[in-house]
């Protein structure tokens, strides 16, 4: 049994129910096997056994009072996974599905993603099983304050710097920061994704979506192709999806779809971004409203989806940008995309493809950018926000956007060069995993046991 297989087997025995975490680890270890054959130092220093266990897992109770005066209780988490190359860094997710498994998968991915950005950021993730849907603004504020009342003692501008993720956007970051400041009596860069007038960075809102399209552009450039005039599929309709659509349109592509937790829209004439933004960013409504307002759009409710596939991925396209959530593309979906001529998949969401789906893309040798590389633009601009906070000097939109573009280019180059080193030039999963791992593992070895 190979070194990585031994570690994975033990991990599955130790945490039998943490399936998403196993999946994230398995995907990375599959790639690392080749590196371990070349270099025995990792096994000698037990790097794998160490890297799969978080340095610290914090679980806490969050109690708050709803609008009816009733006491509500939720679970809060912060997984401080790895600080070998910088302070823990990663978002907070508010969704009923959040548990230690989800956050360990996300935190594990974050270690390698942050390493790929070339910035000094370790890996972390956190959140709560709190469901923000249908809550009043006052309830959201009280929940965020209660959450921060415990979290504040574990974070700091040089210790652990949380940001947003699903269910946590600019509004929530504002409430977190207000409470942190009250408790710590400090105004510093402890959170990223802040509003512009109190320490936020230009381009942070757009960064993940824009970065994901820049990454696709880099993959295609190598094959003398471009996005111009091409039909693209986007899933999700939150922060990542909206700014993916925006950048695709700026590049002359035609994004034709979006989805949310209730269903999907297909607008053959191209998504009307102003209407989508109004519904999702301002009204916080459902995509069904888009179909009611735009005649060219067709809405399909999730209740009418087939059991074993997602109809969004059956729409013919040149490129696909999954930007909603984990495992939203299964093997059937991947086959449908390939059959219909899809040439490029750039993952805005974290681990949106199952292992089987990812194998389909790798074997077909299409341009396939795994999430930890393709969606690293968000955390990269968070790193730039930290740099601006530390120097107390904000940069212009053009400066940050240029830096984001350069970082996405450099992530592509390092994943691509590493893939070439192993004789698999199109396998960016392999390249990104090994390139991200090498830096973190070397730092762990340098820093001793
Ligand atoms: P948002 O909360 O802004 O949006 C999430 C979108 O996905 C919403 O449209 C939501 O629908 C939809 N969605 C959520 N869960 C499901 C589900 N189970 N099935 C179908 N649709 C679902 O989150 P983000 O856009 O920030 O995050 C999207 C993905 O990108 C996540 O995987 C996240 O981890 C990843 N990511 C985000 C980064 C960021 O900077 N924000 C950085 C890197 C990765 P509804 O509107 O109904 O809630």
Boltz pocket constraint, residues with backbone or C-beta under 6 A from the ligand:
constraints:
  - pocket:
      binder: B
      contacts: [[A, 164], [A, 165], [A, 166], [A, 167], [A, 168], [A, 204], [A, 208], [A, 236], [A, 237], [A, 238], [A, 239], [A, 240], [A, 241], [A, 259], [A, 260], [A, 261], [A, 262], [A, 285], [A, 323], [A, 324], [A, 325], [A, 326], [A, 348], [A, 349], [A, 350], [A, 375], [A, 376], [A, 378], [A, 379]]
      max_distance: 6.0
